[in-house]
């Protein structure tokens, strides 16, 4: 009887927590499909009398969200691919290759994680300005092609792979690169998917750096464009919510599709320090 009560309580608390987390998102979707009168009504309206799909097209007419969307896709895809490449190579070097100063260098890199990102904004901007990359998509994603956190995450997973596999591969004449490509990367698939998803979400939702480095509509990403749209749309909250849905929904779908890999990757990377 105690187990039943305990499990029931846990499930009720988890359900309540899930509803609390989902409610703002559902309310945003509901608001994006309402009229202005329903939104400003004294009585809150959750289910609109008639779904207003036109809110999305009206939002697109006021601001070029198609351009913002394409920019976000380009920046996210290139930045994530670059980060994936540098992360895998660095993580393998720090976990499976022996060279002088390896542990000291890795400790220094991990220590840089304590530096707030805001401190790096000015040096990064000066660097991009010297390279002539201000107000370009290249200037947005270049600082993201390497991540110490991602290197740390994947290194932790690589450390769980037995050294005997590496020894056996070398006996068979396998090079370091072939061992990495054919053995380590397939084994690290859950961790790599987790890292990729986190990188995609961070790149897609980034606001401060794209706001600083961009100056025109042609190079803005969705978060920056949405912020500018709020002042252009004024008090038309249904349009603001419609634009917000366009910004948020791709990441929600991506996370739902890949959530099992995220859980598996996080669990596996925590086995060994």
C-alpha angles and dihedrals in degrees: 000000000000091000091052092050091045094050092044091052092048093049092047092051092047091048091049091049091049092051091049090052094046098044098078090049093048091046090053091053091046092050092049089060098048134089123248091253092054092049094050094041115124088232112065112243119208100166112047118225089231124013110244105211087162089077089076094052091046090052090051090052094054096047131019096247090161088064092045090050094050091047091051091049093050094047093045097046097045094041092049094047090049092048092047091053096048092042096053094047095045094043092051092049093050094046108035108019124076117217136147114281095008097137093041092051092047091050090052091051092049090049090059088066087076091064109097115241090233090067090060096052097086097044090047092048092049090050093050091046091052089051091049093241100125112128093016133111089236089061090055101053103031095081088052100056091093129044127181091202091055091048089051092048096051093041089058089055094046089054089063092061109096116249089226089075090058092047092049091049092051091049088055090052097256115158123226092255094049091048090050094047101041102031115019100040095049090048091048095051096117092049092045091050089050092050092046093050092049090048092049092050093047093048094045094048097040111128115158099056097043089047091053098044099041127072107171138049092249092069102035121117125218099269092050092043090050091052091051090045092059091067092043096049093049113187096350094114093172089063092047090051091047090054090046091054090052089052098046106035098073092058092046091053092045093051093047091052095047103032094109090058091049093054092045093047096049091046094050097045091057096059098089133021 
